[in-house]
Amino acid sequence: MGSVLLAIVVVLVIAYCGWGLTLFFIQPKLLYGPVRKVECTPRDIGLEFEAVIFQSSDGFKLTGWYIPAGDSKITVLFCHGNGGNIMHRLDNISIIHNLGLNCFIFDYRGYGNSEGKATEAGTYLDASAAYDWLIHQRKTAPNNIIIFGRSLGGSIAAELATKVKAKGLVIESTFTSYVDMGKRVYPYMPVRWFAQFTYETIDYIKQVYYPIMVIHSEDDEIVPFDFGLKLYEAANEPKEFVEISGSHNDGFLVSGEIYEKAWLKWLQFLQIR
């Protein structure tokens, strides 16, 4: 009986270690879900845009769209989530445009038509390059830029906000850190020991000293609602927390008027409206 139990324990340990090794090596594929083909543009939803090509500080060609909103001086720098590419954000681009704000959305390296392969350090460099393009090519004043990130993009946006000046920062449906997220998904694994990424959003947000709005849905099935609350609690004043409804990927659409009114209220606070 003892030998049978020992054999079972050995098999379980081997299976556990094997699964742990598998998770270690497939982390980049679990985190990044780029789509290369860009099959539609803002013109498909009736918006004029500029196709932008710019370069990261380490030499990768990056691509994005600049969508103007009349004579608006305010531009939203949009850091999107971990899946797809910029074409999958047309609904959000439409909302930003309807708010009367310009939008500059870009693809990280390895996404859409941007060169390279996604890495954590690379995503930070790409966001910095997008900000620099707005400053130097569009001649946009830092005080006329709102940095906005959804999901993984929220962590990238927060990291950027620690290094540059802006009118404000918006974080939507974002986790507190990569390790915290891993612990929720794989509570039986020593995530901190083998995590290949950090994305320490909660640490970044503590270093931001201009207005912050945190948006999260209690129905979010991917990034727990309490992560949004923790980010809000960690943020410096002035700050705003907006609770929306709907899933991780469509909360901003499901919430509709609530979502747009939250943005309008915040823009009024920033004295943009």
N, C-alpha and C positions, 0 to 999 in steps of 0.2 A: 504493500500500500504506500509505504514511504517513497519507494523508487518511482511509483506512478506520479505521486504528487510532485516530486523533484523534477520529473520529466515535463510535467505541465508548466511548472514555474520557469524552467529553462526555455520552453517554447514561447511562453508569454514574454519573457525578457528579450528574447531574440526578435520577436515580432514588434515589441515596443521600440527597441533600438533601430530596427529596420525602418519602421514608420518615421521615427525621428530623423534618421539620415535622409529619407526621401523628402521630408518637409524642408530640411536644411537646403538641399540642392535645388528644389523647385520654387524656392521663395521668390525669385525674380518673376517667374511666370505667374505666380499667385498674385503678386502685387501689381505688375504692369500688364495691361491688356490692350496694347496699341492696335489700331487698324490703320493700314497704310493707304488704302484707296479713299480719296476724297471725291465723292460722287455728286455732291450738291453744294451750293454756296448761298450766301444771304440773298442773292438775286432771286433764288427760288421762292423766297417769302416776300419778295417785293422791295428788298433793301439794296441800295447801292453800297459798294464797298471797294476798298483798295486791297489788292493782294500784296502782302508784304513779305519781302525776303530780307533777313538780317542775319547777323553772325554772333555766335557765342564767343566768349573770351578765349575759349580753347579751340576755336576754329571750325565749329560745325555750322553748316548752313541751316537756318531755322525759318519756318514759314508761319504766317498768320494772316488775319483779316483785320483791317481797320474799318469800322462801320460808323460813319459820321451821323450825327443827329442835328441837322440844321446848323445853327451858329453856336451851338453849345460849347462852352469852354471846358466842361468837366468830362473826363474820360475814365471809364471803368477798365482797369487792367485785369482781365479775366484769366485766372489759372484754373483750368478744368480738371476733372477727376482722372482716375487711373485707366478708364476704358475708352475705346473708340478713338475719335479725333475731333477736331473743331466742328466738323459737319454735324456731329451729334448734339451740338449745343445751340442749334438754331432757335429753339423755343425760348431759351434764356436770353439769347441775343435780341430777340423780338421784344421781350419784356424790358430789357435795358434801354432799347431804342425808344419804346413807348414812354419811358420815364423821362425822355428828353436828354439822355446821356450818350455820349460817344462810347464806343466799345472797341477795345483792342484785345482780341483773343488770339492765342498762339498755340502751336503744337510743340510739345517737348521733343527733344531728340528721340528718334525712333518712332514717332507718331506722325501719321499723315505724310506730308512731303518733307518733313524735317529729317536731316541726316542723322546718322549715328544710332546708338542704342541707349535706352533709358537707364540711368543710374541715379542714386540719390543726389550725389554731388552735382551731376549733370542737370537735374531738374532745377536745382537752385541757381546754377549758372544761367540756365535758359530764361528763368524768370527775371534775373538781373539784366540780361541782354534785352529782353522785351521792354523793361522799364527804361533802359538807356536809349532804346530806339524812340520811345515817346519823348524823352527829354531832348535828345539831340537832333532827331530827324523831324519830329512833329513840332518841336519847340514848345512842348507842353510844360507848364510850370508845375513843380512838385505839388503845390497847393491845389492844383486842379486835377489831381489823380486820386482815384479811389481804387485801392487794391482789393480784389475780390477773389476768393477761392472756394470751391466746393469740393467736399470729400477730401481726397488726397491733395487736391489743389489748395485746400485751406491751410494745410501744413506748409506747403510751398509758399503760399502768399504770406503767411505769418513769418516765415524765415526771411523773406524779402523785406518785410516791414521792419525788421530789426536793424536793417542796414541803410534804408533810404527814407527820405521825407515823403509824406503824402497827406492828402486831406483826411483820409480815414481808411479803415480796414474792415472788410466784411468776411466773416468765416461762416460757412454753411455746411451742415452735415459732416462735421470733421471730428476725427478721433483725437484723443489727448496725446497719444504717441503710438508708434508702430508696435512697441513691446506691449503696451496696454491692450491694444487691439488683438495682438496674438494671444495674450492670456485669456481673453474672452472667448476666442474661437477654439483655442487648444488649451483648456485649463489643466489638462493632465500632462502637459509638456513643460520642461524648463525653458520657456521661451527666451528669457533674458540671456541665457547661456549661448544660444545659437542664432540669435537674431542677426541678420545681415544688414538690417536697416535700423534707423533710429526715428526719423521724422518726429522730433520732440516738440509737437505743437504747443503743449502747455508751457514749456520752457521759453519758446519763442514769444508767445503772447505776453508773457510777463515783462518782456523787454520792449514792448511797443508803447509809446507815449503820445499817441494821438487817438481820436475817437474810434471805438471798436463796436461793431454790431455782430452778435452771434445769433445765428438762425439754426434751429434744429426741430425735427419732428419727433413727437412722442411715439409715432408709429414706425419710426425708422427701424427696419429689420436687419440692417447691416451694421451701422454705427450706433451703439446704444445712446439713448437720449441723455443719460447721466453724463456722458462724455461732453456733450454740449454745455451742460450746466457747470461742469468742472472748469471748462475753458472760460466761461463767463466769470466764474468766481475768481479765477486767476488773473483776469484782465484788469488793467488799470482803468481808473475813471478818466474821462467819461465813457460809459459803455451802455449798451442796450441788449436785452435778450428778447428774442422773438420766437415764440412757440408756434409752429405750423403743424399741419396734419398731412398724412400721405406717406408713401414709402420713401426709401432712400433716394430713388432716382426720379420720382415724380412729385415729391412733396411741394415744390414750388409751383407746380401746375395745379395740383389738387387744391391747394390752399387759395389759389387765384387772387381774389380781391384782398384777402388778409395779407398775403405776401406783398403785393404791390403797395398797399397802404402802409405797411411797415417800412418799406423803402422810402416812400414819400415823406413819412414822418421823420425818418432819419435824415433825409436830405434837407428838410426844414431846419432840423437841429444844427446841421452843418452850415446853415444859411445859404444853401444852394437854391432853395425854393422860398 
